[in-house]
Amino acid sequence: MSDTLRPRSLDELRDTVAAAVANSATLEIVGSGSKRGFGRPVQASRLLDLSALAGVRSYEPAELVLTAGAATKLADIEALLAEKGQMLGFEPMHLGALLGSDSAGTLGGAIAANLAGPRRVKLGAARDHFLGAVSVSGRGEVFKAGGKVVKNVTGYDLCKLLAGSFGTLSAMEEVTVKVLPAPAKSRTALLFALEPQEAVAVLSQALNSPYEVSGAAYLPAAAAARSGVEYVRKAGTSVVALRLEGTQLSSQSRCKSLCGELSHLAAIEELHTMNSVKLWREIRDVAPLLPDAAKAIWRVSVPPVTGPAIAAAVNGEFILDWGGGLVWLATDAAGDAGASAIRAAIRAAGTGHATLVRAPLPVRAAIPVFEPPEPALAALSQRVKEQFDPRGILNPGRMYAGD
Amino acid sequence: MLTMPAADESVLARRAEIVAALRAIVPGEGVIDAEEERRAYECDGLSAYRQLPMVVVLPSTVEQVSAVLRYCHREKIKVVPRGAGTGLSGGALPLTDGVLLGLGKFNRILEIDYANRCVVTQPGVTNLGITNAVTADDFYYAPDPSSQIACSIGGNVAENSGGVHCLKYGLTTNNVLGVQLVTMDGTILRLGGKHLDAGGYDMLGIIVGSEGLLGVVTEVTVRILRKPATARAVLLGFPTLEAGGDCVAAIIAAGIIPGGMEMMDKPAIHAAEAFVHADYPLDVESLLIVELDGPAVEVDELLAAVNEIATQCGAVYSRLSNSEEERARFWAGRKAAFPAVGRISPDYMCMDGTIPRKQLPFVLNRMSELAEKHKLRVANVFHAGDGNLHPLILFDANKPEELAAAEAFGADILRLCVEVGGVLTGEHGVGVEKRDLMGVMFSEGDLAQQQRLKCAFDPDGLLNPGKVFPALHRCAELGRMVVHKGAVPFPELPRF
């Protein structure tokens, strides 16, 4: 890495990328750098540091829309929204703890990685809240995607493509997101001592109830024992957690009704606001529950009922979120870190994908970090990449070898 | 006036041969050749524009869809996909030298999977058909465009359809988990499935709302939701449009996201009341329908809060639904607003811009001025929660000057939406209707990048050409890069 480039405006960003095109330079894009260890190792001749493209540019709570420089710190955005009683509906995880950084990263980074927390089951992922962007393609050209209103179908929804593209299609300068009112109160029903299969049946029943469950997770006994929430830590067994949020009256009443329906299945306990918020932050960030820094960490998205089968496919600890549809696995970081066994289990499950979120560099360089698409989809993805970044100068190799 | 790409005479000259080739792929009644039968396909819900398709093909298997597309790709024949034909922007307007590919025979629900909270369906099933299939078990499919009784889920995917509940429950794109897609060269792809989000590029996200320009959807997996325990609505009347608009903003600022929040102006209120007798107040300038859904205790609590806010915003009328029958009646007027307006005018044109909500009073006042300028009347219904306007321009198509004036008025309204920070279309799509206005919202560079995406899927531009983009460019031209030879200095930036 010979040189760091730090544009201070959209024009400078455009000129920087255009100069890279002309000079056959390649660029590794970073916001705060918190996710540099996520994905395949990037081999680029220069570092494109977007950190100067920060700051909230417009925020009107009653419009439910916020526009900010792409490198605005996620923590700053969350603090600003909290002041107005609002939140990012997709509850982005703070990847810092998992990746050994003390930063939660930037808003643009959360979008580029299409992050989503436990609230995914109710409100969607970053992709579902990403309304618009101003971006510079790998051609060195500025383009606008989407708009700044919550409902828009004008032209292709390019935002969907940019979300989860890990900076391989364009460098985002500005992003607009939908924001939502934050619930006043949070409650969590805990059910104890269920096996994974039984637990997923309970999670399904809860998500299929009319009580608007906004988090549905399963912690095996070992993970539960690490929680900072006493009721969970001292359970001495596995824990199913079901979150209900809303006004005081509503969350209380829904929690009561749900517990009533499930009480014949297991022993139940309730967490109120402080403890409830704390537990879901641990589940969102994963690291507090799966803290062994020597392990590789996988994030697997599958049909919810197949979550336990994925967890059983490799040796290692796990937790389930999204009603069973999101499996976090901690595996030995040796060999393929469980890649072939996990991906075979996904094929048996029918659909899904596994992403290696953390592993030592040689492991990430040796195995596909992102789910290898079947050949026709891989070819289409490659053609899309070429339409945005024909010279392959943006984050080369970040997602797939040779892209 | 709208122009479509000129017909390719060399294709038209081969018409008999093309029909025969399609018959070899789709036997029997699946190929429609006779002019009087093709006539049924000459337009979609935007009936002001009509063209007779060269031939209509109605395949019933994905293999047939793939074979038809492969054949058309090889022979360089244009294809227009069509669902139920209820679209309001002309996305399924046929081409005189193109094959119209109808998905009407894909009309079965394939799987209901409660454990994974999804339904797998063929694209020709209606939007309401999905809800009907799971309603006995108290589930439903959330997006509910007003045409839900007739529109197909495949068409909803193409247009990224909305409805009155999308502020709380999202558009089609937020409720589709997967599709099977056939690209123009006949390749069959699976995007997404019963899991969430993409493992690589979100191709599913780009297909939803692509208006039939990127591929043909032959199967859809949608998320289903448990029905809310209760739903109640309140009718709120205001002496001015501003007061109604303020109330919408205040409800959201108070942290309440209603299941539905609709607004009507005086002409729309009167037309709807005359048509369905919903007992709407006739002496107010704006009427809000606010619906809260969820557990009874929450609904009652939030309705009380909404009523309090409405009073502070100067509401002069408030009526709460006290039964399902009464709630349905509140909605009957709103849902019948389009046909109601159809009764008071020989023709009407429905616009679909979205604006930042705070701009509502300004936009409505400006719209009144524009109505005077164009000497036409306008009625407004409005998905108030998400800022999606549906101005209905009243005109008489038998008077040519009125059709032209209505088109000009509509274009002025959409320009106004963009001018105040909004967009050309909130849920109906660009199609042919707003195609020539795309330049108001997007620069040449923005549009070129969108068209490059098309090149990745359909480099010959055979799938639904003439829609969405005002000018067609060859992919070779779009792909060309201006690269300065020799060293170009990086800009003078702070370095570390």
Interface residues (C-beta under 8 A of the other chain):
Chain A: D3 T4 L5 R6 P7 R8 E12 D15 T16 A18 A19 A20 V21 A22 N23 D49 A52 E60 P61 A62 E63 L64 V65 G85 Q86 N114 A116 R120 G124 A125 R127 D128 S137 R139 E141 V142 F143 K144 A145 G147 K148 V149 V150 K151 N152 V153 T154 G155 Y156 D157 L158 C159 K160 L161 A163 G164 S165 L169 L180 P181 A182 A184 S204 L207 N208 S209 P210 Y211 E212 G246 T247 L249 S250 S253 R254 S257 S301 V302 P303 P304 V305 W322 G323 G325 L326 G350 T351 G352 H353 A354 T355 F370 E371 P373 E374 A376 L377 L380 S381 R383 V384 K385 E386 Q387 F388 P390 R391 M399 Y400
Chain B: Y114 A115 N116 R117 D138 F139 E159 N160 G162 C166 L167 G170 L171 T173 N174 G178 T183 T187 I188 L189 R190 L191 G192 G193 K194 H195 L196 D197 A198 G199 G200 Y201 D202 M203 L204 G205 I206 V208 G209 S210 L214 R226 K227 P228 A229 A249 A250 I252 A253 G255 I256 I257 G294 P295 V297 E298 E301 L302 T354 I355 P356 R357 K358 H383 D386 G387 N388 G421 G422 V423 L424 T425 G426 E427 H428 G429 V430 K434 M438 M441 F442 S443 G445 D446 L447 A448 Q449 Q450 R452 L453 K454 C455 A456 F457 V468 G479 M481 V483 H484 K485 G486 A487 V488 P489 F490 P491 L493 P494 R495 F496
